Amino acid sequence: MRNCGNLAKGTDNVGLRVAVVTTHFPPSRGFGGVCESSWGLASGLVEAGAEVDVVASDASLEGRISTTRFQELERPGLRVHTFQHFLSGKQGFSFSSRPLIERVAESCDITHVNGIITHPVHLAAVSCRSQKRPYVISLRNGLDAWLLRYRHLRKLIAFHAYVRRDIEFASVVHLTSELELQGAKAFRVQGPFSVIPNGFNPRAIPEPLEPGLVDDAWPILRGRRILLFLSRLSPQKGLDMLLKHWDVISAPHPDVMLVIAGPDYGGHERLVREWVRQTKNAGKVVFTGAVEGALKWSLFARASLFVLPSYTENFGNVVTEALAAGTPVVTTHATPWPAVSRKGLGAWVPATPEAIRDAILELLKQPEDSLKAMGALGRKHVTQELTWKNIGQRMKRLYEAILQRDEIPFQPSA
């Protein structure tokens, strides 16, 4: 466990100090967008002038992460404190986390509990209540009705046993979109609510982007247009809807290849591969596995279209990444991205196989120059409105309003 002897309550030389408690934190991999959001939130707060102490487990899908690797992420204003998880890396259960979380929470002005249900975030809420200290809790899609179909009983038991209380006693319930509010209201969560989206770090994109890396890695794609899916291979991502009409999509476009990129989640990849085998054009589908770094960004840049056919998303960080790379997007009304259609960045359609099929076919009819112009608008939208620095400033204003007992900013209209 990380030594916490350097923790000290703020002095005159220290501004707002925030504890961010999350189950997973980079370089952890394989546990979805909450991990990436934790990193972005912490980084954005530091850029906004806050002091941030992160508490997270040492879990990654590939095994434990050493303390040294976490420490490499530290910089002025950002400290990372980790604990060893026991058995379940996904849940982050630990016998040693509670005293660490209590010390960090006590040393900070406010705690941001990033997620619900898992052990460390529950302990953070409990610690704040016992210390009578304010905390914000981010739902991170934890109350989404579609996701609750999976392990339904366990999640409902957790909600009624302790999650409801963790949410009710929060100073503010943070949502990344007004779409997420629907799930919260279905569970009769009262708020107060504040809607602040996830952000994006423009420095994450290598300059210049090198689309040629893709052809070197997968020669079968050379000279072909790419329809790209890049996310975890999990049921919520809606690959069944995309693949249902893959033959119809590919028939009039013999130069188009579907690239399915991302890690397997819970064994779902086996089912996705079976769906592909059942199509007539299975030879035009490429599975890449997980991709990161320059190769990931090269895939975005090389793609003519990015598609996220999800059944549910509280935000959809990967949509931000695709737009930031200059790639038009097709996604569903189950994601909070009406701006994709409203601002001409692609297509935002109902979550049905037919709507996804029609949107892809319509966009593939357009010349590549038109798609590139659409992608340029997407990049401008992200870099002007959705940087983590901007989001960190908004979150800092929220914390300050809580501490000063002012009106809560960024409340949903619904």
PADRENFI-167566 format. One record per atom (N, C-alpha, C): residue in one letter; x negated, y negated, z negated. Coordinates in steps of 0.05 Angstrom, whole numbers, padded with zeros to 5 digits, always signed. Atoms other than C-alpha are relative to their C-alpha. Example, Ala and Ser with C-alpha at 12.3 -4.5 7.8 and 13.67 -1.06 7.14 Angstrom:
<marnus>
A-00018+00024+00000A-00246+00090-00156A-00018-00024+00000S+00016+00024+00001S-00273+00021-00143S+00015-00022-00014
</marnus>
This chain:
<marnus>
M-00017+00024+00000M+00000+00000+00000M-00017-00025+00000R+00014+00024-00002R-00023-00070+00016R-00002-00015-00027N+00004+00015+00024N-00052-00110-00042N+00015-00026+00001C-00016+00024+00000C-00005-00167-00061C-00011-00021-00019G+00011+00019+00020G-00051-00204-00108G-00002-00028+00010N+00002+00027-00010N-00055-00263-00061N+00026-00015+00002L-00026+00012-00001L+00019-00278-00067L+00002-00021-00023A-00004+00021+00020A+00034-00343-00103A+00022-00018+00009K-00023+00018-00007K+00096-00387-00106K-00012-00026+00011G+00010+00023-00015G+00089-00447-00061G-00010-00023-00017T+00011+00023+00012T+00046-00506-00081T+00007-00025+00016D-00006+00024-00015D+00048-00578-00058D-00010+00001+00029N+00012-00002-00026N+00006-00557+00002N+00014+00021+00017V-00013-00022-00014V+00053-00501+00023V+00029-00008+00005G-00027+00007-00007G+00119-00514+00060G+00018+00023-00006L-00019-00022+00004L+00178-00467+00065L-00013+00027+00003R+00011-00027-00001R+00158-00396+00049R+00022+00021+00002V-00022-00019-00007V+00199-00339+00078V-00011+00028-00001A+00005-00028+00000A+00198-00265+00064A+00018+00013+00022V-00015-00015-00021V+00218-00223+00125V-00003+00030-00007V+00000-00028+00006V+00236-00152+00104V+00013+00016+00022T-00010-00015-00023T+00244-00102+00160T-00010+00029-00002T+00009-00028+00001T+00238-00027+00169T-00024+00006+00017H+00023-00005-00018H+00190-00029+00228H-00010-00027+00010F+00013+00025-00009F+00141-00081+00252F-00024+00009+00018P+00022-00007-00018P+00090-00080+00309P-00026+00003-00016P-00001-00015-00025P+00048-00042+00325P+00018+00025+00000S-00019-00023-00001S+00105+00007+00308S+00013+00002+00027R-00013-00004-00025R+00137+00037+00369R+00022+00021-00003G-00020-00021-00003G+00199+00076+00387G+00026-00004-00016F-00023+00004+00017F+00251+00046+00340F+00018-00023+00009G-00018+00020-00011G+00284-00005+00385G-00007-00029-00004G+00004+00028-00001G+00293-00079+00389G-00004-00014-00026V+00003+00013+00025V+00295-00094+00315V-00029-00005-00007C+00029+00003+00005C+00220-00083+00311C-00011-00024+00015E+00009+00023-00016E+00207-00132+00368E+00012-00026-00011S-00012+00025+00011S+00256-00182+00338S-00013-00009-00026S+00014+00007+00025S+00220-00179+00271S-00026-00015+00006W+00024+00013-00008W+00155-00197+00305W+00005-00028+00011G-00007+00026-00012G+00187-00253+00345G+00009-00020-00021L-00010+00017+00022L+00223-00281+00284L-00023-00010-00017A+00023+00008+00017A+00160-00282+00242A-00018-00020+00015S+00017+00017-00016S+00119-00313+00298S+00013-00027+00004G-00014+00026-00005G+00172-00366+00313G+00001-00017-00025L-00001+00015+00025L+00178-00385+00240L-00027-00013-00006V+00027+00012+00004V+00102-00395+00235V-00004-00023+00019E+00003+00022-00018E+00103-00438+00297E+00017-00024-00008A-00017+00021+00010A+00159-00478+00265A-00010-00013-00026G+00012+00012+00023G+00115-00492+00205G+00005+00014-00026A-00005-00016+00024A+00138-00439+00155A-00023+00018-00006E+00018-00021+00009E+00095-00392+00114E+00016+00026-00001V-00015-00025-00003V+00116-00320+00128V-00015+00024-00012D+00010-00025+00011D+00105-00256+00088D+00018+00022+00010V-00015-00022-00011V+00128-00194+00125V-00004+00025-00017V+00002-00026+00013V+00143-00128+00089V+00013+00020+00018A-00010-00021-00018A+00151-00065+00131A-00013+00026-00007S+00011-00027+00003S+00139+00010+00130S-00023+00004+00019D+00022-00007-00018D+00079+00042+00162D+00008+00020+00022A-00011-00020-00018A+00124+00084+00207A-00001-00009+00029S-00003+00002-00028S+00119+00092+00282S+00009+00027+00011L-00009-00025-00012L+00148+00144+00328L-00023+00020+00003E+00024-00016-00004E+00077+00169+00338E-00013+00008-00026G+00012-00006+00025G+00062+00174+00264G-00006-00025-00016R+00006+00023+00018R+00034+00129+00209R-00019-00019+00014I+00017+00021-00009I+00001+00063+00225I-00018-00009-00023S+00018+00008+00022S-00061+00043+00186S+00004-00029-00007T-00002+00027+00010T-00062-00020+00144T-00016-00019+00017T+00018+00017-00016T-00119-00046+00186T+00013-00010+00025R-00013+00009-00025R-00077-00048+00249R+00021-00021-00005F-00018+00021+00007F-00024-00089+00214F-00015-00026-00006Q+00015+00024+00007Q-00076-00137+00187Q-00011-00014+00025E+00009+00013-00025E-00100-00150+00258E+00020-00020+00011L-00021+00019-00009L-00034-00186+00270L+00000-00025-00016E-00002+00024+00017E-00045-00235+00214E-00015-00024+00011R+00012+00025-00007R-00062-00307+00225R+00009-00021-00021P-00009+00020+00020P-00055-00372+00185P+00030-00003+00000G-00030+00002+00003G+00016-00374+00158G+00014+00027+00002L-00013-00026-00003L+00030-00300+00172L-00016+00022-00014R+00012-00023+00014R+00015-00242+00124R+00018+00024+00003V-00016-00025-00004V+00037-00170+00133V-00007+00019-00023H+00003-00018+00022H+00048-00124+00073H+00015+00026+00006T-00012-00025-00008T+00062-00050+00086T+00001+00020-00023F-00003-00022+00019F+00084+00011+00046F+00002+00026+00015Q-00002-00026-00013Q+00081+00085+00061Q+00028+00011-00001H-00027-00012+00000H+00146+00116+00083H-00003+00030-00007F-00001-00028+00008F+00167+00185+00060F+00020+00015+00017L-00016-00018-00017L+00194+00238+00108L+00011-00015+00025S-00014+00011-00023S+00239+00195+00153S-00012-00027+00008G+00011+00026-00010G+00202+00142+00193G+00022-00018+00009K-00022+00017-00010K+00268+00118+00222K+00013-00015-00023Q-00013+00012+00023Q+00298+00104+00153Q-00019-00016-00018G+00020+00015+00015G+00233+00080+00122G+00002+00004-00030F-00003-00005+00029F+00249+00112+00055F-00028+00001-00012S+00026+00001+00013S+00193+00101+00005S+00004-00001-00030F+00000+00002+00029F+00178+00111-00069F-00015-00024-00010S+00017+00022+00008S+00130+00053-00070S+00008-00028+00010S-00006+00025-00013S+00166-00001-00032S+00014-00021-00019R-00016+00019+00016R+00210-00031-00087R-00017-00021-00014P+00016+00021+00013P+00156-00065-00129P-00013-00019+00020L+00012+00018-00020L+00123-00092-00066L+00021-00020+00010I-00021+00018-00009I+00189-00120-00040I+00007-00021-00021E-00007+00019+00022E+00205-00151-00108E-00021-00022-00003R+00021+00020+00003R+00137-00185-00112R+00001-00021+00022V-00001+00018-00023V+00142-00214-00042V+00024-00018-00002A-00025+00016+00002A+00214-00237-00051A-00003-00022-00021E+00003+00019+00022E+00197-00270-00117E-00019-00023+00007S+00020+00020-00007S+00139-00308-00086S+00010-00019+00022C-00009+00016-00023C+00181-00337-00029C+00025-00016-00007D-00024+00017+00005D+00236-00390-00025D+00025+00014+00009I-00024-00014-00010I+00283-00346+00015I-00009+00025+00014T+00006-00025-00013T+00285-00275+00042T+00018+00005+00024H-00016-00008-00023H+00308-00253+00111H-00001+00030+00002V-00003-00029-00001V+00334-00182+00109V+00007+00007+00029N-00003-00004-00029N+00326-00157+00181N+00011+00027+00006G-00013-00025-00005G+00376-00102+00192G+00017+00009-00024I-00016-00012+00022I+00424-00060+00150I-00004+00030-00001I-00001-00029+00004I+00431+00012+00125I-00027+00012-00009T+00024-00014+00008T+00357+00031+00120T-00010-00008-00028H+00008+00002+00028H+00322+00038+00053H-00014-00027-00007P+00014+00024+00008P+00274-00022+00053P+00018-00025+00001V-00017+00024-00002V+00326-00073+00076V+00021+00000-00022H-00018-00002+00023H+00375-00048+00023H-00014-00009-00025L+00015+00008+00024L+00321-00055-00030L-00005-00030-00001A+00005+00029-00001A+00307-00126-00007A+00025-00015-00009A-00025+00013+00009A+00381-00145-00016A+00004+00004-00030V-00002-00006+00028V+00382-00112-00084V-00019-00017-00016S+00020+00016+00014S+00318-00147-00105S+00008-00030-00002C-00008+00028-00001C+00344-00215-00084C+00024-00005-00019R-00022+00004+00018R+00409-00205-00122R-00009+00001-00029S+00009-00002+00028S+00374-00183-00185S-00016-00024-00009Q+00016+00024+00006Q+00328-00244-00181Q+00016-00025+00004K-00018+00023-00005K+00387-00289-00163K-00014-00019+00020R+00014+00016-00021R+00349-00312-00101R+00016+00003+00026P-00016+00000-00025P+00380-00330-00033P-00012+00019+00021Y+00009-00016-00022Y+00376-00283+00026Y+00019-00002+00024V-00015-00002-00026V+00399-00281+00099V-00002+00029+00008I+00001-00028-00010I+00418-00214+00128I+00008+00000+00029S-00005-00003-00029S+00415-00199+00203S+00013+00028+00004L-00014-00026-00004L+00465-00145+00224L-00014+00017+00021R+00015-00015-00021R+00424-00125+00286R+00017+00023+00012N-00018-00019-00012N+00485-00089+00315N+00007+00023-00018G-00005-00022+00018G+00491-00046+00254G+00029+00007-00005L-00029-00005+00004L+00567-00053+00252L+00015+00002+00027D-00013-00003-00026D+00580-00041+00326D+00016+00026+00001A-00019-00023+00001A+00640+00005+00335A-00010+00023+00018W+00009-00021-00018W+00609+00042+00394W-00023+00016-00012L+00023-00014+00012L+00544+00058+00358L+00009+00017-00024L-00009-00015+00023L+00583+00081+00297L+00012+00027+00007R-00009-00026-00007R+00608+00140+00337R-00021+00021-00005Y+00023-00018+00004Y+00539+00170+00328Y-00006+00000-00030R+00004-00003+00029R+00528+00197+00258R+00021-00017-00015H-00022+00017+00010H+00595+00165+00243H+00004+00002-00030L-00006-00004+00028L+00606+00196+00175L-00023-00011-00018R+00022+00010+00016R+00536+00180+00148R+00000-00030-00001K+00001+00029-00001K+00540+00108+00170K+00023-00012-00016L-00023+00010+00015L+00610+00098+00141L-00005+00003-00030I+00006-00004+00028I+00588+00128+00075I-00020-00021-00010A+00020+00021+00007A+00527+00081+00074A+00013-00027-00002F-00013+00027+00001F+00571+00021+00090F+00016-00004-00025H-00017+00003+00024H+00620+00034+00034H-00016+00003-00026A+00016-00004+00024A+00566+00056-00015A-00017-00024-00008Y+00018+00022+00007Y+00519-00003-00010Y-00002-00022+00021V+00004+00021-00020V+00517-00040+00057V+00020-00023-00002R-00020+00021+00003R+00582-00078+00046R-00008-00020-00022R+00008+00018+00022R+00556-00105-00020R-00025-00017+00008D+00023+00015-00009D+00489-00124+00012D+00008-00024+00018I-00009+00021-00018I+00526-00164+00065I+00016-00022-00015E-00018+00019+00014E+00578-00196+00019E-00016-00020-00018F+00014+00018+00018F+00525-00225-00028F-00022-00016+00015A+00020+00015-00015A+00481-00253+00028A+00009-00029+00001S-00006+00029-00002S+00477-00329+00031S+00013-00006+00028V-00010+00003-00028V+00490-00324+00107V-00004+00027+00014V+00003-00023-00018V+00503-00267+00155V-00008-00010+00027H+00011+00009-00026H+00460-00277+00217H+00009+00019+00022L-00007-00015-00024L+00486-00255+00285L-00016-00011+00024T+00014+00009-00023T+00449-00258+00351T+00018-00009+00023S-00020+00008-00020S+00513-00270+00391S+00028+00000-00012E-00028-00001+00009E+00587-00283+00383E+00012+00027+00006L-00010-00028-00005L+00598-00214+00413L-00004+00017-00024E+00006-00016+00024E+00566-00185+00351E+00020-00006-00023L-00019+00008+00021L+00618-00222+00309L+00024+00019+00000Q-00023-00018-00002Q+00672-00174+00334Q-00003+00025-00017G+00006-00024+00016G+00639-00114+00301G+00001-00007-00030A+00000+00008+00028A+00630-00153+00236A+00029-00004-00010K-00027+00005+00009K+00703-00174+00234K+00016+00026-00002A-00013-00026+00002A+00725-00102+00247A-00004+00013-00027F+00007-00010+00027F+00692-00086+00180F+00008-00020-00021R-00010+00021+00018R+00725-00147+00148R-00022-00015-00015V+00022+00017+00011V+00659-00182+00136V+00009-00029+00002Q-00010+00027+00002Q+00675-00253+00115Q-00020-00022+00007G+00020+00021-00006G+00610-00290+00127G-00008-00014-00026P+00002+00017-00024P+00590-00346+00126P-00019+00011+00021F+00015-00009-00022F+00562-00332+00194F-00016-00022+00013S+00015+00019-00017S+00508-00365+00236S-00010+00016+00024V+00008-00013-00024V+00494-00348+00308V-00026-00012+00011I+00026+00009-00012I+00421-00354+00331I-00010+00023+00016P+00008-00023-00017P+00398-00312+00390P-00029+00008-00005N+00028-00007-00001N+00333-00275+00397N-00014-00017+00020G+00015+00017-00017G+00277-00310+00432G-00020+00016+00017F+00020-00012-00017F+00219-00296+00478F-00026-00016-00002N+00026+00013+00001N+00145-00311+00475N-00012-00001+00028P+00010+00002-00027P+00122-00338+00543P-00029+00010+00003R+00028-00009-00001R+00050-00320+00525R-00002+00030+00003A+00001-00030-00003A+00069-00246+00527A-00003+00008+00029I+00002-00007-00028I+00070-00249+00603I-00028-00005+00010P+00027+00005-00011P+00001-00238+00634P+00002-00017+00025E+00002+00018-00024E-00019-00290+00685E-00026+00006+00014P-00025-00003-00016P-00019-00276+00741P+00012+00028-00003L-00012-00026-00001L+00031-00220+00745L-00011+00015+00024E+00013-00017-00021E+00003-00162+00787E+00019+00022+00008P-00018-00021-00009P+00059-00124+00822P-00014+00024+00012G+00015-00022-00013G+00006-00082+00857G-00007+00022-00019L+00006-00021+00020L-00008-00044+00792L+00020+00022+00002V-00021-00020-00001V+00058-00008+00802V-00005+00020+00022D+00005-00018-00023D+00040+00020+00870D-00024+00018-00006D+00023-00016+00007D-00027+00043+00843D+00007+00022-00020A-00008-00020+00020A+00006+00079+00784A+00019+00021+00011W-00020-00019-00012W+00063+00110+00825W+00000-00005+00030P+00002+00004-00029P+00043+00114+00899P+00026+00004+00015I-00026-00005-00014I+00113+00140+00917I+00016-00026+00003L-00015+00025-00001L+00138+00069+00905L-00011-00020+00021R+00012+00019-00019R+00092+00036+00956R+00018-00004+00024G-00017+00007-00022G+00132-00001+01008G+00030+00002-00005R-00028-00003+00007R+00198+00011+00972R+00010-00023-00017R-00013+00018+00019R+00246-00036+00937R+00007+00015-00025I-00004-00013+00026I+00256-00021+00863I+00025-00011-00014L-00022+00005+00019L+00320-00019+00822L-00010+00010-00026L+00014-00007+00024L+00292-00019+00752L+00019+00001-00024F-00011-00002+00027F+00320+00007+00686F-00024+00003-00018L+00022-00002+00019L+00272-00006+00629L+00010-00004-00028S-00010+00001+00028S+00294+00010+00558S-00002+00028-00012R-00001-00026+00011R+00300+00067+00510R+00020+00018+00015L-00019-00018-00012L+00333+00128+00540L+00018+00011-00022S-00019-00007+00021S+00391+00131+00491S+00028-00003+00010P-00027+00000-00011P+00466+00141+00499P+00012-00028+00004Q-00012+00027-00002Q+00484+00067+00488Q-00008-00015+00025K+00010+00016-00023K+00444+00045+00549K+00015+00005+00026G-00018-00003-00023G+00496+00071+00598G-00011+00011+00025L+00011-00011-00024L+00453+00109+00646L+00019+00019+00014D-00020-00017-00013D+00511+00156+00658D+00017-00016+00019M-00016+00017-00018M+00550+00097+00688M-00016-00007+00025L+00017+00007-00023L+00492+00078+00733L-00003+00024+00019L+00006-00024-00017L+00478+00149+00757L+00025+00012+00012K-00024-00011-00012K+00550+00166+00771K+00003-00007+00029H-00003+00009-00028H+00547+00126+00835H-00027-00005+00013W+00026+00004-00012W+00473+00131+00850W-00001+00007+00030D+00000-00008-00028D+00486+00167+00916D+00013-00022+00017V-00014+00021-00015V+00534+00112+00937V-00018-00025+00003I+00018+00023-00001I+00483+00058+00919I-00023+00005+00019S+00024-00005-00015S+00424+00091+00952S+00005+00006+00030A-00005-00008-00028A+00457+00115+01017A-00004-00023+00020P+00004+00021-00020P+00460+00047+01052P-00027-00015-00003H+00026+00013+00005H+00391+00028+01024H-00022+00021-00003P+00020-00021+00001P+00341+00082+01042P-00027-00009-00011D+00026+00010+00010D+00283+00037+01020D+00001-00005-00030V-00003+00006+00029V+00309+00031+00948V-00006+00025-00017M+00005-00021+00019M+00281+00073+00892M+00010-00009-00028L-00008+00006+00028L+00310+00076+00821L-00023+00009-00018V+00021-00006+00019V+00256+00072+00768V+00013-00001-00028I-00010-00001+00028I+00277+00095+00698I-00024+00001-00018A+00023+00003+00017A+00225+00070+00650A+00008-00003-00029G-00005+00003+00028G+00224+00077+00575G-00003+00027-00015P+00003-00025+00016P+00215+00127+00518P+00025+00015-00004D-00023-00016+00008D+00261+00184+00502D+00009-00008-00028Y-00010+00006+00026Y+00306+00173+00443Y+00019+00022-00008G-00017-00022+00010G+00334+00232+00405G+00006+00022+00019G-00004-00022-00019G+00326+00280+00463G+00019-00007+00023H-00019+00008-00021H+00372+00240+00509H-00011+00002+00028E+00012-00001-00026E+00322+00241+00566E+00007+00026+00015R-00007-00026-00012R+00338+00315+00579R+00026-00002+00014L-00026+00003-00012L+00410+00297+00593L-00001-00019+00024V+00003+00019-00022V+00391+00238+00637V-00012+00014+00024R+00013-00015-00022R+00346+00283+00679R+00020+00019+00013E-00020-00018-00011E+00403+00332+00687E+00020-00016+00018W-00018+00016-00017W+00449+00276+00713W-00014-00007+00027V+00015+00007-00024V+00395+00257+00763V-00001+00025+00019R+00001-00025-00016R+00388+00330+00787R+00027+00006+00014Q-00026-00005-00012Q+00463+00331+00801Q+00006-00019+00023T-00004+00018-00022T+00457+00274+00851T-00013+00011+00026K+00011-00008-00025K+00441+00283+00925K-00027-00014+00005N+00024+00016-00004N+00386+00231+00922N-00018+00000-00025A+00017-00002+00024A+00348+00256+00861A-00029-00007+00007G+00028+00006-00007G+00283+00248+00900G-00007-00029+00001K+00005+00028+00000K+00292+00173+00899K+00002-00012-00028V+00000+00009+00028V+00290+00169+00823V-00027+00007-00012V+00026-00004+00012V+00224+00161+00786V+00002-00005-00030F+00002+00003+00029F+00216+00172+00711F-00029-00008-00007T+00028+00009+00007T+00155+00134+00683T-00007+00006-00029G+00006-00001+00028G+00161+00146+00609G-00003-00029-00011A+00004+00026+00012A+00144+00089+00562A-00021-00016+00015V+00020+00017-00012V+00108+00030+00594V-00004-00025-00017E+00006+00023+00017E+00074-00028+00559E-00020-00018+00014G+00020+00018-00008G+00030-00087+00570G+00002-00009+00029A+00001+00010-00028A+00009-00108+00641A+00017+00017+00018L-00015-00017-00018L+00041-00047+00672L+00030-00005-00002K-00028+00006+00003K+00109-00063+00642K+00007-00025+00015W-00006+00025-00014W+00106-00134+00667W-00002+00002+00030S+00002-00005-00028S+00084-00110+00734S+00024+00013+00012L-00025-00013-00009L+00145-00066+00739L+00022-00021+00002F-00020+00021-00002F+00190-00125+00724F-00004-00017+00025A+00006+00018-00023A+00155-00168+00776A+00004+00014+00026R-00002-00015-00025R+00155-00113+00828R+00029+00007+00007A-00028-00008-00004A+00230-00098+00819A+00016-00021+00015S-00019+00018-00013S+00282-00128+00865S+00023-00007-00019L-00022+00004+00019L+00335-00119+00811L-00006+00015-00026F+00001-00015+00025F+00336-00101+00738F+00029+00005-00009V-00027-00007+00008V+00397-00064+00711V+00000+00011-00028L-00005-00010+00027L+00419-00054+00639L+00030+00006-00003P-00029-00007-00001P+00486-00017+00643P+00011+00008-00028S-00005-00009+00028S+00496-00015+00567S+00030+00001-00007Y-00026-00001+00013Y+00558+00005+00528Y+00001-00021-00022T+00000+00020+00022T+00536-00042+00472T-00028-00010-00003E+00025+00014+00008E+00481-00092+00455E+00007-00024-00017N-00005+00024+00015N+00479-00144+00401N-00014-00024+00014F+00014+00021-00015F+00430-00183+00445F-00010+00011+00027G+00012-00010-00024G+00389-00143+00495G-00026-00014+00006N+00026+00014-00004N+00317-00167+00489N-00011+00005+00028V+00011-00007-00025V+00299-00132+00553V+00011-00017+00023V-00012+00018-00019V+00346-00177+00592V-00017-00026+00001T+00017+00023+00001T+00305-00236+00568T-00027+00004+00014E+00026-00006-00012E+00241-00202+00590E+00002+00001+00031A-00003-00001-00029A+00268-00187+00659A+00003-00028+00012L-00004+00028-00010L+00291-00259+00669L-00026-00015-00001A+00025+00014+00004A+00225-00285+00642A-00020+00008+00022A+00018-00010-00021A+00189-00243+00695A+00010-00008+00028G-00010+00008-00026G+00232-00273+00750G+00016+00021+00015T-00015-00022-00013T+00276-00212+00763T+00030-00004-00005P-00029+00001+00004P+00352-00218+00775P+00010+00024-00016V-00010-00020+00019V+00394-00178+00726V+00029+00007+00006V-00028-00010+00001V+00456-00135+00729V+00004+00013-00027T-00006-00012+00026T+00485-00121+00661T+00030-00003-00005T-00029-00004+00004T+00553-00110+00629T+00011-00020-00021H-00014+00017+00020H+00604-00149+00587H-00005+00010-00028A+00006-00010+00027A+00582-00105+00529A-00027-00011-00010T+00024+00016+00008T+00519-00149+00527T+00008-00029-00001P-00008+00028+00003P+00523-00222+00506P-00014-00018+00021W+00015+00015-00021W+00497-00248+00573W+00018-00012+00022P-00016+00013-00021P+00552-00287+00609P-00016-00020+00016A+00017+00019-00014A+00497-00336+00628A-00011+00012+00026V+00011-00013-00024V+00472-00285+00679V+00018-00006+00024S-00018+00007-00022S+00534-00297+00722S+00005-00030+00001R-00006+00029+00001R+00548-00369+00700R-00022-00016+00013K+00022+00016-00010K+00479-00393+00719K-00013+00012+00025G+00010-00011-00025G+00469-00350+00780G-00026+00016-00002L+00025-00015+00005L+00416-00304+00750L+00003+00030+00007G-00005-00028-00006G+00448-00239+00773G+00030+00005-00002A-00028-00007+00003A+00514-00205+00755A+00006+00011-00028W-00009-00009+00027W+00550-00196+00688W+00028+00011+00004V-00024-00014-00010V+00605-00145+00699V+00012+00018-00022P-00011-00019+00019P+00653-00099+00662P-00016+00025-00003A+00016-00024+00005A+00622-00038+00631A+00014+00025+00011T-00012-00023-00014T+00649+00011+00683T-00019+00008+00022P+00018-00009-00022P+00612+00054+00735P+00005-00015+00026E-00007+00013-00026E+00650+00020+00792E-00009-00029+00001A+00008+00027+00000A+00635-00051+00770A-00031-00002+00003I+00029+00000-00002I+00561-00035+00761I-00009+00007+00029R+00006-00007-00028R+00559-00001+00829R+00004-00023+00019D-00006+00021-00019D+00592-00058+00865D-00019-00024-00003A+00018+00022+00005A+00548-00111+00833A-00028+00005+00012I+00026-00007-00011I+00484-00074+00853I+00001+00000+00030L-00002-00001-00029L+00508-00062+00924L+00001-00029+00011E-00003+00028-00010E+00527-00136+00932E-00027-00015-00001L+00025+00014+00003L+00460-00161+00907L-00021+00012+00018L+00020-00012-00018L+00419-00111+00948L+00004-00008+00029K-00005+00010-00027K+00452-00140+01010K-00016-00026+00005Q+00012+00026-00003Q+00417-00206+00997Q-00029+00003+00008P+00029-00001-00008P+00349-00222+01028P-00017-00003-00025E+00018+00001+00023E+00289-00216+00982E-00005-00028-00008D+00005+00028+00008D+00278-00291+00985D+00023-00011-00018S-00023+00008+00017S+00348-00302+00956S-00002+00011-00028L+00003-00012+00026L+00334-00253+00900L-00023-00013-00015K+00023+00014+00013K+00267-00287+00886K+00009-00027-00011A-00010+00026+00009A+00302-00354+00881A+00018+00003-00025M-00017-00006+00023M+00353-00324+00833M-00018+00006-00024G+00019-00007+00021G+00295-00296+00792G-00014-00024-00011A+00013+00025+00009A+00261-00364+00789A+00018-00016-00019L-00020+00013+00018L+00325-00393+00758L+00000+00014-00027G+00000-00015+00025G+00323-00338+00706G-00024-00006-00017R+00024+00006+00015R+00252-00352+00687R+00002-00028-00012K-00003+00027+00010K+00267-00426+00680K+00019-00001-00024H-00019-00001+00022H+00327-00410+00635H-00012+00010-00026V+00012-00012+00024V+00287-00367+00587V-00021-00019-00011T+00022+00016+00011T+00226-00412+00582T+00008-00027-00011Q-00009+00025+00010Q+00267-00474+00570Q+00018+00002-00024E-00020-00002+00020E+00320-00448+00523E-00004+00022-00021L+00000-00024+00017L+00299-00382+00491L-00028+00007-00010T+00026-00006+00011T+00228-00388+00466T+00002+00006-00030W-00001-00006+00029W+00213-00359+00396W-00006-00025-00016K+00004+00025+00015K+00187-00427+00375K+00026-00015-00004N-00026+00013+00002N+00255-00457+00390N+00018+00014-00020I-00017-00016+00018I+00290-00400+00354I-00010-00003-00029G+00011+00003+00026G+00242-00406+00295G+00008-00027-00013Q-00009+00026+00010Q+00260-00480+00288Q+00029+00001-00009R-00029-00002+00008R+00334-00464+00287R+00003+00017-00025M-00002-00016+00024M+00324-00409+00236M-00010-00015-00025K+00010+00016+00023K+00283-00455+00192K+00021-00020-00009R-00022+00018+00008R+00340-00506+00194R+00022+00014-00016L-00020-00016+00015L+00387-00451+00171L-00009+00005-00028Y+00010-00005+00027Y+00343-00433+00112Y+00001-00025-00017E+00001+00026+00015E+00335-00506+00092E+00028-00008-00008A-00028+00006+00006A+00411-00515+00095A+00009+00016-00024I-00008-00017+00023I+00420-00456+00048I-00013-00010-00026L+00015+00008+00024L+00367-00480-00001L+00010-00027-00010Q-00009+00027+00007Q+00395-00551+00000Q+00030-00001-00004R-00029-00003+00003R+00467-00526-00003R+00015-00019+00019D-00013+00016-00021D+00484-00564+00061D+00019+00018+00016E-00017-00015-00018E+00534-00543+00114E-00017+00019+00017I+00014-00021-00015I+00513-00479+00149I+00000-00007+00030P+00001+00006-00028P+00489-00495+00220P+00005+00025+00018F-00002-00020-00020F+00501-00455+00284F+00022+00021-00006Q-00022-00018+00006Q+00568-00426+00263Q+00014+00008+00026P-00013-00009-00024P+00606-00384+00314P+00027-00015+00004S-00026+00014-00006S+00666-00415+00349S+00023+00018-00004A-00022-00020+00003A+00706-00350+00344A+00010+00002-00029
</marnus>
